[in-house]
């Protein structure tokens, strides 16, 4: 038994709070670890991985520079 606070009928929303699930969302596909036709298991290409690493290193360098500059002023 769940607790339901008393709410006036005029305050009830016209739509359900939790809609019923759709039939296609109930039957989920099982993920496979096999590579697809492009030969990649996770779908991320090599240039994208290199770009992601470059962005991560660059943002870390910017944060380090900002922290170093803040330390020098004090």
VMD Tcl script that draws the C-alpha trace (Angstrom):
set ca {
  {0.00 0.00 0.00}
  {1.43 3.35 -1.01}
  {0.80 6.72 0.53}
  {-1.12 9.12 -1.66}
  {-1.51 12.70 -0.46}
  {-4.96 14.21 -0.79}
  {-5.05 16.51 -3.81}
  {-8.10 18.51 -4.89}
  {-9.58 17.28 -8.20}
  {-8.93 20.68 -9.80}
  {-5.20 20.28 -9.17}
  {-4.89 16.94 -10.94}
  {-3.03 17.07 -14.27}
  {-4.98 16.13 -17.40}
  {-2.34 13.58 -18.39}
  {-1.07 10.48 -16.55}
  {2.13 10.85 -14.54}
  {3.50 7.52 -15.79}
  {2.21 6.53 -19.23}
  {1.90 2.88 -20.11}
  {4.92 1.41 -21.91}
  {4.70 0.89 -25.66}
  {4.87 -2.59 -27.08}
  {8.15 -1.93 -28.94}
  {9.85 -0.62 -25.80}
  {9.01 -3.81 -23.89}
  {10.87 -6.05 -26.35}
  {14.40 -4.70 -26.26}
  {17.09 -5.93 -28.62}
  {19.95 -7.74 -26.99}
  {23.24 -5.90 -27.58}
  {25.93 -7.85 -29.34}
  {29.66 -7.46 -28.89}
  {30.40 -8.65 -32.41}
  {31.85 -6.07 -34.81}
  {29.48 -4.82 -37.46}
  {30.29 -4.58 -41.17}
  {32.74 -1.70 -40.61}
  {34.85 -3.89 -38.30}
  {34.39 -1.79 -35.17}
  {32.85 -3.20 -32.03}
  {31.83 0.05 -30.33}
  {31.12 2.25 -33.38}
  {33.72 4.97 -32.70}
  {36.16 5.58 -35.52}
  {39.89 6.06 -34.98}
  {39.92 9.76 -36.01}
  {37.10 10.41 -33.55}
  {39.07 8.76 -30.76}
  {42.14 10.88 -31.60}
  {40.03 14.03 -31.66}
  {38.48 13.13 -28.30}
  {41.91 12.56 -26.76}
  {43.16 15.89 -28.15}
  {40.15 17.75 -26.72}
  {40.64 16.08 -23.34}
  {44.35 16.91 -23.18}
  {43.70 20.48 -24.34}
  {41.01 21.10 -21.77}
  {43.23 19.67 -19.02}
  {46.02 22.03 -20.12}
  {43.66 25.02 -19.99}
  {42.48 24.11 -16.48}
  {46.09 23.67 -15.31}
  {47.06 27.04 -16.80}
  {44.14 28.79 -15.11}
  {44.96 27.22 -11.75}
  {48.64 28.13 -12.13}
  {47.77 31.73 -13.03}
  {45.46 32.02 -10.05}
  {48.17 30.69 -7.74}
  {50.76 33.19 -9.01}
  {48.51 36.22 -8.31}
  {48.01 35.38 -4.64}
}
mol new
graphics top color blue
foreach p $ca { graphics top sphere $p radius 0.5 }
foreach p [lrange $ca 0 end-1] q [lrange $ca 1 end] { graphics top cylinder $p $q radius 0.2 }
display resetview
